[in-house]
Amino acid sequence: MIILAVLGLILGILMALAAVALKLLGLKPPLIFDKYPLKGLFYRVKYWIALLVLRRLRYRIYHRNEELLGSEEHLAKVDRPQQLSNDPKSYDVVSFMAANKDGQKLLVTLERRRRGVLKAALYLWLPESGLFSSPNLPDMVHFTTDDGAESSEFQGGGFHVFQEASMRVWRIKYCGALKSQGPEVQNVPVDLDLRFESSSAEHFDYSRDLSSSLIADSIAREAWNEKFYSLLRSVNHILEKRTHYEQNGELAGKVTLAGRQVPLKMVGFRDHSFGTERCLSSINRYVYFALFMDDGSSMVVGSLSQPSFFLSSLKVGYVCSPAGEYHPLTGSNFELYSYGEKGTPPQHQNFIVRTEEREYLVQIQVEASAVRYVGGDWESKVFNQFVACTVNGVSGQGHAEFLYRHKGGRPQDISSGDPSWYRDIKRFERSLTLLEEEGADVDFVF
């Protein structure tokens, strides 16, 4: 009886200690601008726990399955345009960013959604001519099929982007008009035909290759409450719903502007993302840099704030060597609250990032910028910047994106031209928001 009593006492003490520990780990850390968490009192303990769990999780999902995930069959499956599922939030996105020593820059992004909805944007920056953009911007929505029938490829609105060789070659075609920027806005007839080619199937998978230390840093800053543990229990399910990888390569071809041929040859990358978890309405902010150096290397640096996903301050990115080797960033002093928090992106940015091998001083100078709205109801506002840069003394060119929440909706003068079936869907979605608590995040279908 005495032994049982002692064991009961020990068990009770252990349970009490566990409850206290969970209570302490759930304490809310200090916040900057009520959004961005600092390192709390138990940050170091939480960091090492998160790092251990992340490494174990990645080993189980990715590293012990490297042979399967690296097979030609699997890569061909994830690289082609994806069949959109019955989930109304199903998406498939392909994007290209590129630049060269002459300062020419190109951005193309196409997002396929259900019922033939295509959200597309094209920007072309030519130093001697200025900035050109697809004519419907800042709105991105195109309707590519009759009566909302499904579509199976990246095509519509003058665009056709398609695969020629799995994980190696993609083509970008656009025939229509581009809008010139400046004192007089003009629509210029354009015929663009470019070929993106990568030297190998190597790529950077964000779920597999992002630095575990950066993710652990972000998680350790959060309050570990019941909602957090619930999310943790479903992490496998969440990872299955999103895929995002980038691949560096060369972009070459020609563009004909109002009868004038302009040859293009750039260093760039292709981004492919698909799944059912891409809800811009839950993202507070992000900043993203894609930089291409004159020595053939490139760099991606990002910072994301998505508090509803317990990633209020997540740094991401990598450095790609001239030989095509990817090195994930392990540290960054780029903090969202220091750069454009009030809604206006800065024209200059200086920050430091690190990989395991090296530290990089990044200096940014903006040359031009434009605005577009993302989401079926303009949930987000994106400033696209076209920049010159210097990284550890090496010159380069590139792109920057600053995303902010936007609550103004899609203007009536634009949405009035939408097909009736699409207007009915959006009207139904807005009626659902009346059932939500004021200020709650709403995930729109399109």
N, C-alpha and C positions, 0 to 999 in steps of 0.2 A: 504493500500500500504506500509506504514511504517513497519507494522508487517511482511509482506511478505519479505520486504527487509532485516529486521533483521534476519528472519529465514533463508533467503538465505545466509546471511553473516555467521551465525553460522554453517550452513551446509558446507559452503566452508572452514571455519576454521577447522571443524572436518575432512573433507576429506584431507586437507593439513596435519593435524597432523597424520592421518592414513598413508598417503603416506610417511611421514618422519619416522614414526615408522617402517613401512615395510622396508624402506631403511636401517635403523639402524640394524634391525634384520637380514638383508641380508649381513651385513659386514663379510668378511672372517676373522676368528680368526688367531692368530699366529700359525705356523705349525712347528713341529719338524721333521727334515729330509724331509721337503716338503710333509709330509704324515699325521702326527698325530696332530690333533688340540688341542691347549690348551684352557683354559676357557677364552672366550672373554669378552669384556666390559659389554655385556648384558646377560652374561651366566645365572645369577640368575633368571632374568625375563623369559628367554626362558625355563629354567629348570622347573619352576612352571607351565608354560603354557603346556609344554610337559607332565608333570606328571598328570595334570588334564585331558588332552585329553586321555592319555593312560588308566587311571582308568575308565573313562566313556566308552571308546571303549571296554575294557575287560569285564566290567559289561554287556554291550549290547550283546557281542558275546558269552561269556563263563558263567559268574556267574548266569545270569538269566535263563540259559539253563542247569544248573548243573544236573538236573534229567535226561534229555535226554542224555547228553554227558557221564554220568556215568552209563548208562544202560548197561546190558549185551549184548544186541543186538548191540549197537553202538560200544562197546569195541571189540566185536568179529569182527565187520566189519573192524575196523582200524588195528587190530592185525594180520590178516591173510595176506599172500602175495597178493599184490594189482594187479589188472588188469591194465596193462600199457595202457595209452590213446593213441590217434592218434598223440598227440603232440610229435614231434621228440625228445624233451628234457625230456620226461617222464622217471621217475626213481623209483626204489624201493630198499631200502638198509636195510640190517639187519647186526648188528655187535655185537660182544661180547668182553669184556675186563675183565680179571680176574687175581687174584694173591692169594698167601697164605703166611703164616708165614715162610715157608721153603724157600721162594724166588722163587718158580715156578711161571711163568707168561704165559698167553695165550692171543693172539689177533686173532680174526677171523672176517673178513669183506667180505661181498658179496653184490655187487650192480648189480641189474638187469636193463638192458636197452633194448630198442626195438630190434627186430629181433634176439633174442637169444644171445645178447652180455652180457657177465657176467664179471665183474671186481672183482677179488677175491685176497685175501691175507691171509696167515696164518703165525703167528710167535709163536714159543714155546721156552721159555727160561727155561732151567734146570740148576741150579747152578753147578751140578757135571759134566754136559756134554756140556754146552754152548748153543748157539743160533741155532735154526733150523728154516727154512723158506720154504714156498712153492717154488718149483723149478724154476718157470718162473719169479720170482721177480728179478729185480725191476719192470718189466712190469707186469701189472695186467689183461690184456685183454684175455678172453677166448671166443671161439665161440662154443656154446652148441647145436646148431640145424643145420640141413642140409639146405643149400641155404638160410640162414637167416630167417627161419620160426620163429614165435613167441614162447616164452616159458612162462609158468605160475607158475614156482616154482624156488626156490633157489637151483639149481642143475647144475652141470657141472664141468669139470676140476678135477674130483675126489671128489668134495664136494657134500653133500646133507644136507641142513639145513631145518628143517620143524617143524611145530607146532603140539604138541600133545594135549594141553589143552589151550584154549584161555586165554591170559594174565597170564598164570601160568607156562606152561611147553613147552620148545622147545628142540629139539635134534640137535646135531652137529655131523656129520659123515664126515670123510675124509679118503679115501683109495688111496694110491699112493706112492709118495716119498716126503721127505723133504730134503732140502739142508742144510748141516752142514756148520757152519762158522768157520774160523780158518786158520792155515797155509795151510791145504789141504782141499779143498772143495769137499765134497762127497755127493752123493744122497743116502739117507738111506730109505729103505722101511718102510712105516708107515701105521698103521691102528688105527684110532682115533674114539672113540665113547663116546660122552659126553652128559649129560643131564643137561639143565639149568632149575631150578625151583625157582619160586618166591612164597613167603608165602601168598601173596594177590595180588589183581588186582591194588593196588596203584602204581602210576608211576608219573614221572615228565615230564609234557608237556611244551616244551620250549615256545610256543606261549602263553600259559595260565599262567604258573607258574614262569617264570623269574621275578626277582625283577623289578617292574616298575621304581624304583629310579635309577637303573643301566641303563635301556634303556633311561630314561629321561636325564641322565647325558650325554650319548653318543649323543643324538639328539641335546641337548643344545649347544654342542661344534661345531655344523655344521653351515654353512651359510644358512639361510633360504631364498633361492632364488626361482625363478619361477619353476625350476626343482624340488625343494623340495616340493613345494605346489602341483605340479602335482602328485608326488608320494604319497603324503598324501591323495589326493582325491581317489586314487585307492588302498588304503591299504586293504580294505575288499577283493578285488579281489586277491591281493597278498597273503593274509593269506590263502585263499582257495586253493592256489597252492602249499602249503608246509605244511607238518606235521612232527614233530620230537619229539619223547618222549623216555625216558630212564626208565628202571625198574631194580631195584637191586634184587639180588637173589643168589643162590648157584649153582656152576657148579661142577659136579662130574662125574666120569667115569674112563676110562682107555685109555692109548695110548700104542701101541706096536711098539717099535722102533727096527728094525732089529732083531725081535724075542724076545726082552726083554720087559716085561710088566712093565709099570710105572703107578701106580694109581695116579689119580689127584682128589683133592678136594679143591676148591677155592671159595672165595667170589668174586662176579663180578656183572656186569650189562649187560643188553641187550639193544641195541639201535635200534630203527626202524624209518626210515625216508622215506617219499615218496612224490611225487608231480611232478611239472614241472619246479621248480625254484631252480636248484642246479648248478649254473654256476661257476665252479671253475676259469674260465678265468677272472672273475671280482673280485676275492678275492686277495687282496694284500698279506696278511699274516694271519695266526692264530697260536696260541699255545693252547694246550689242555692237561690237566692233569686228570688222573683217578687214585685215590689213595685209597687203601683198608687197613684199620688200624687193628692192632692186637686185638683191643677191639670190633670188629664187625661193627664199623662205616665205612663210606666211604665218599669220597669227590670228586667232579668234579669242576675244575677251568679252565676257558677258557678266551681268549682274541682274538677278531676278528677285522680285518681291511678290510672293504669292502666299499671304498669311493663312488663307483657308486651307492650304496644303502643308502647313507648318514649314514653309520655306520663306520666311520673311526677308532673309538676306543671304541669298545663295550666289556664290561666285562660280563661274564656269569658264572653260576655254582650254586651248591647247596651242602649241607651237608645232608647225610642220616644217621640217628641214627641206633643203633643196632636193634631197634624195627621196623625199616622200615619207619620212619617219615622223610619227605623231608622238608628241611629248605633252602629257596633260599638265595644265597649270596646277601648282600645289599651293600657291599663295597669291594674293592680290590686295592692294590697298585702295582699290577703286570702290568707294562707298556711294550708294545711290543718293543719300541725303546731302552729299557734297557737290553734286552735279545736276543742276536743273530741277531741283525738287519743286520749285514753284510753277513749273509748267513751261519754262522756256529753256531749251538746251543751250549750253555754253558753246561759244565759238572756238575755244581752246580747251584742251584737256591734257594734263600731265599726270601720269600715275606709274606705279611699279608693279610688275607681276613676276612670278617665279615659277620655274620648273625644278625638278630635282637636281638638274645639272647646272642651271644658270639663272641669273637675275636680269630683268629687262626694264630699262627706262623707256616708256612710251610717251611720245609727244605728238599731239594731234592739232592740225590747223584745218578749219572748215573752209571749203571753197564755194560750196553751193548747198542749198537745202530745199526740200519740198515736203508737203504734208499729204498724208492719205489717211483714210478711216477704215478700220478693220472690223469685220463682224457684220452680220445681217442687219443689225440695228445700230451700227456705228458704236459698238461698245468701247472701242479703243481708238485713240488718236496716235498716229505714228509720224514722227519727224524723221525723214530720211536725209542724212547728211553725206555729202561727197567730199572726202577729206584727203589732204596730204599728211604724211606722217614721217617721223624719224624714230627708229627703234635702236637703241645703243649706237647711235651715230650713222646707221644705215637708212637711207631714204626709202620711201615707199608711197603707195597710194592705197585708197580703200574706201570703206563705207562705214557709217555709224547709224544706228537706229535708236531712237528714244521713244518708248511707248508709255502713254499715260491713259488712265481711265477717262472715258468720255460719256457724259450723261445727257447730251443734247439730243440724242436720237438721230435717225436718218431723215433729212428734210423732206417735206411734203412735195416740193417741186421735183425731187428726184424719185421718190417712192411712188408717185402718182403714175409713173410710166411702167411700173412692174406688172407682170401678168396677174390676173385676178386671183388665181389659185395661190400665188405667193402672198398677195396682200391678205387673203383670208387666213393663211397660216400665221402671219405676223400678228394679225388682229387677235387671233386665238391665244397666242403666246403672251401678248400684253395683258389679256384678260386674266391669265393665270397669275400674273404678278400682283394682281389686286388681292390675292389670297395670301401673299407673302408678307412677312413683317417688314415694316419700313426700314430701308437700308440693307435688306438681305441681298446676298449675291443671287443673280438669276442666270441660269445657263440657257442661252438661246439656241434653238435648233440650228439656225443658219449663221 
